[in-house]
């Protein structure tokens, strides 16, 4: 019997202590460095142990030390300062009263998104090395041999943090690719699976390029893919997986580009696994695109079997059905059960309550066991 493995997108609920420390650091308040590092290490150990207890097969550090999945790069690359205006997804602009309601609810994180104001180069590898050391230690303590670490794509950095000095976004992404390549290499060399977070290939359609028609966006997506592939040159594809999504927020998502339309570009990525949304009401039907898609050799699919924006805990039988759908299409050995997106995209913020997020992951594991027996 092939046992379906389980994983998730990366970010997990952070404790209040961790969130408070991250925001204190963000505000440049005086903090005790030793106490800060100790808290991050203890929290990372706890999150690895919790994943092991639940039965997650391929864990992460929960992005414990990162305030968000893209803006953390300001501590690792030179050339970033100030703040950037918030872009509003096009689907929310279609429903301004709802967008205003979200803004009033306090569900929108307030933190700086430094823009590019100078040359991009490696600022310090120390924060990454610290994350790698803590992750490896926590994996050893929890009994894990395999784990993954998230890293932002050049395109998603450009999406949230525009440049004031580059002639165009292509030149900007090229510089970002060279800067981020050092991080990509270090994660793989540390023995971890590298996960590239690239919402720009989905969310980018209605947030970064809302004024383009679909054909024009696909031309832009092709460039984003080329930039990622260039940054990954020389890295074994089997050591890399990539996450694409359309935005981890509860909204109409009526402007999302269909998976089938962007899939030809995604299939050109030099990766070994693709994580994608497959459970929320806007994308759950798109399993059908894989019936006719020619899956690259040695690729695995990591469909989202849990919705990351709702506090419903999916029944394990439903999770098993979702897993079974993909396993019957491409074979159970080429499927890993995942989540639509992260459960802690921004420190201290999340549509799903922390306790419920862990309950959902428990259901994911139970569903994978049921699917494995059924298959």
CORURDA-V979829 format. One record per backbone hydrogen bond with DSSP energy under -1.0 kcal/mol. CO is the residue of the C=O (numbers start at 0). NH is the residue of the N-H. Records with the same first field share a line. If there is no record, write none. Layout:
# CORURDA-V979829
CO = NH, NH
This chain:
# CORURDA-V979829
4 = 336
5 = 57
10 = 342
14 = 18
15 = 19
16 = 20
17 = 21
18 = 22
19 = 23
20 = 24
21 = 25
22 = 26
23 = 28
24 = 27
31 = 35
32 = 36
33 = 37
34 = 38
35 = 39
36 = 40
37 = 41
38 = 42
39 = 43
40 = 44
41 = 45
42 = 46
43 = 47
44 = 48
45 = 49
46 = 50
47 = 51
48 = 52
49 = 53
50 = 54, 55
58 = 147
60 = 63
61 = 11
62 = 65
66 = 346
69 = 72
70 = 73
71 = 74
72 = 75, 76
75 = 122, 123
78 = 116, 117
80 = 114
88 = 92
89 = 93
91 = 94
94 = 98
95 = 99
96 = 100
97 = 101
98 = 102
99 = 103
100 = 104
114 = 80
115 = 163
120 = 77
124 = 128
125 = 129
126 = 130
127 = 131
128 = 132
129 = 133
130 = 134
131 = 135
132 = 136
133 = 137
134 = 138
135 = 139
136 = 140
137 = 141
138 = 142, 143
146 = 192
148 = 194
150 = 196
152 = 156
153 = 157
154 = 158
155 = 159
156 = 160
161 = 115
167 = 171
168 = 172
169 = 173
170 = 174
171 = 175
172 = 176
173 = 177
174 = 178
175 = 179
176 = 180
179 = 183
180 = 184
181 = 185
182 = 186
183 = 187
184 = 188
185 = 189
186 = 191
187 = 190
192 = 148
193 = 240
194 = 150
195 = 242
196 = 152
197 = 200
198 = 201, 202, 203
201 = 204
203 = 208
205 = 89
208 = 211
212 = 216
213 = 217
214 = 218
215 = 219
216 = 220
217 = 221
218 = 222
219 = 223
220 = 224
221 = 225
222 = 226
223 = 227
224 = 228
225 = 229
226 = 230
227 = 231
229 = 232
231 = 234
235 = 238
236 = 239
238 = 193
239 = 271
240 = 195
241 = 274
242 = 197
244 = 202
246 = 248
252 = 255
257 = 261
258 = 262
261 = 264, 265
262 = 266
264 = 267
265 = 268
268 = 270
271 = 299
272 = 241
273 = 301
274 = 243
275 = 303
279 = 282, 283
282 = 285
284 = 287
285 = 288
286 = 289
287 = 290
292 = 294
295 = 298
299 = 273
300 = 335
301 = 275
302 = 337
305 = 339
314 = 318
315 = 319
316 = 320
317 = 321
318 = 322
319 = 323
320 = 324
321 = 325
322 = 326
323 = 327
325 = 329
326 = 330
330 = 333
331 = 334
333 = 300
336 = 6
337 = 304
345 = 348
352 = 356
353 = 357
354 = 358
355 = 359
356 = 360
357 = 361
358 = 362
359 = 363
360 = 364
361 = 365
362 = 366
363 = 367
364 = 368
365 = 369
366 = 370
367 = 371
368 = 372
369 = 373
370 = 374
